Amino acid sequence: MELASLPRAVELVHAGARNPHWHPGVAPALHSEIFAASSDGGGMGALLALAGAALRQRERGRVEERALLWVQDKAAIRLSGRPYPPGLPQGLRHRVIHVAADSAKDALFALEEGLRCRDLACVIGEIGGNPKEMSFTASRRLTLAAERHDVPLFVLRHDARPDLGSARMRWQVCSAPSVPPLWDRGAPGHPSWHAELFRARGHAPGEWTLRDDGHALGAERIAAPDHGDLVPDAGARSLATG
Amino acid sequence: MAIWCQTLALDRWRQAEGCAPGEGPDAAPLVLTMDTAHGPRIEAANPAALAEGAAPGMMLADARTLCPRLDLRPADPAGDLAFLERFAVWAQRWGPWSALDAPEGVLVDVSAVAHLFGGEARLLADVVACCAGRGLAVRVAIAPTAGAAWALAHHGPERAILAPEDDPLARLADLPVAALRLDPDVLLVLRRLGLKRIGDLVRVESGAGDRASGRDALRRRFRTRHAASANPLIRLDQLIGHVPEPLLPVTMPEVPLVQRRLMEPIRHRDPLDTVMIDLAADMERLLEGRGEGARRLDLAMWRVDGEVLTRRLELAAATREATHICRLFAAKLDDIDAGFGIEMVRLTASWAQPLPLGQADLEAAAEEHGTSLAACIDRLSVRLGAGAVRRPVLHASHIPERSLRWQAPLEPEPLHQEELRFHARPTKLLDKAEAISVLYASPDGYPRRFRWRGEVHEVARVEGPERIAPEWWRERGNARLRDYYRVEDGLGRRYWIYRSGLPDDGRGGMPVWFLQGLCG
């Protein structure tokens, strides 16, 4: 056994040394799952902010015109409607290809097909509730496909219990009161979201207040009492490479 | 040119029996019969049977009373028709195209062709000689129109030629009205009217002298007959050429064929296998170019001593894979007797079906590098339906639900004016705006609190109204304007709601509130 692979004492004492906290600059996970209430548009807002940050980081200033596959199942369409390009972020609004799937099974098929496509910049999925097809196996398939073909996947789960899933980052998101605009204090301002990262590979869980000003993702950490390193490190090992 | 095979059925039977006319089995009285609801009926009778009194159309029982020793064979009308089709293709040796004239004739277009054979008379002699060589008794005629040629072939003198400068009515006046290719009941009507020859019909039709009333009566009689074979007047016009008569030409389908002529006759299996691999590869390329796959393949091997060996392969599904074809033929070549050697091998796909081009390693390539966008969309639309995969494009309208159109994902985006930057729009739009109950201080003021899907939202911040007027050029006069508000509730959830109408706009009662979109 290599001594170097063993955790050092300082890492055992400080959880953050091996499991650093997430911050917007780190490499985005290829499979993220976001849980939000369907009556709250904030879930989709946070998803678009995270996806936008991931795309900006991957594209690095190149003008990319690769399309975006947006898959919704019937429950998601009924609960929260369809994407409306005039309201989407500037860089994404003309790139949307929308897939309206009848069932969660079809939606999972569409998500996987989208991940296998080399001409897509990103895949966004919306699934309502906890359908039985959305099992651990299904989510693991998605993770494998995303990591194999290097296409980021963001799945929004409307009104869902955080069940078993293999997503690399799992967020619980709700809206937070927005920053009042400068000129009209009574109007809704730039949106902000309260996001709790409750499960992530390579990162310690934590809570943030996220904001997106269209150019960068801002995150303000909400200090939580430190319970020590209760979740052992799983390592940032890719599932696809074994 | 019309060719009439007078005794097609009998000629075919003689060929099958291998006997010359009047010899062997043909010497005895013999009829070809077909079963009908009233018993066997005679379709054709040989000269000996005709002499005994049997005639086509008679019932067999009647003929047997006249001639008890009558021999009979079943007729084969389907085989006759198939033979006639091949005969029509063969007859294209005399002209560029030919048409079937079922049941016993063929029409060949010989316009500007006769000089190749040394004139029309020699052309007709050639036809008769060639047909006699095949054991067919034919009557032929050449005329400017198909109708006239048919009439002359069936009812005119032997090898009649109607030159374009001749008057067809004068030449054909003596022919019976049956030469007009009419139905039997029409012939019966004409016979009852006393019109037995074409000349009689022409005389009435021309209305010369005091026969104008006769002409009118004749026209009235056949006024409602629109089919050519039921109306002698149409047939008469076709005969002269006043009315066009479209004919359906017989075309020979082109069969994919590859062959190898061998420099040295081969006598062993190994070189034959090599030739087979070459032929299969050629056939694959040929079929690929045509976008077809073979269902039936015929392999023919010409031996030096004049024998032709054939092997046939039927396939379950259309294919053009060379290795597959070779493997299947290999088993059939084991019992080939090459004799002194095989000098030519030919492979024909006598039955081919459309088989689109496919990329063989599509799955492997997709596995390795990912699929293309088109392939991905194809897979999605095949599984989910074409309407499920679409792309939103802007449309020139301010009404939010109309400002979006959905189109196929790979179609080019139509030109449109970009959305104004100062319009804040929601990220998600509900398919149908949902009615909400709103508490407000004044009917045209800000909302204070609203209830949506059973939950009460306190409005903490609000921006608006953004007024969108109804599209008067499209909507009815009582359509109400919309005042849109962006609201944020105490928890920070943002919505896009609108009030439909104003309290005093005179287009209905109190305004109704709707929630249309969710802001991110």
Interface residues (C-beta under 8 A of the other chain):
Chain A: S39 D40 G41 G42 M44 G45 A46 L48 A49 A67 L69 I77 R78 S80 G81 R82 P83 Y84 P85 P86 G87 L88 H94 V96 I97 H98 V99 A100 A101 D102 D106 F109 A110 E113 G114 R116 C117 R118 D119 L120 H149 V151 C174 S175 A176 P177 S178 P180 D184 G186 A187 P188 G189 P191 S192 W193 H194
Chain B: A366 H369 G370 T371 S372 L373 A375 C376 I377 R379 L380 R383 L384 G387 A388 V389 R390 R391 P392 L394 P400 S403 L404 W406 P409 E413 E419 H423 A424 R425 P426 T427 K428 L429 L430 D431 W452 R453 E455 A460 R461 V462 E463 R486 V487 E488 G490 L491 G492 R493 R494 Y495 G517 L518 C519 G520
